[in-house]
């Protein structure tokens, strides 16, 4: 059994997606992940600015 890096499956999956349906599917997945990441980052950064009524 040969050792493969942990991210090798991601590269294989991206290659398979690009072969099967072109770059449209892969681009859609990248954009969705990017938007979700931006929303989570914004929530994390802005939650510290909430007014506390203590």
Secondary structure, DSSP 8 states (H G I E B T S, - for coil): -----TTHHHHHHHHHHHHHHTHHHHHHHHHHHHHHHHHHHHHHHHGGG-----
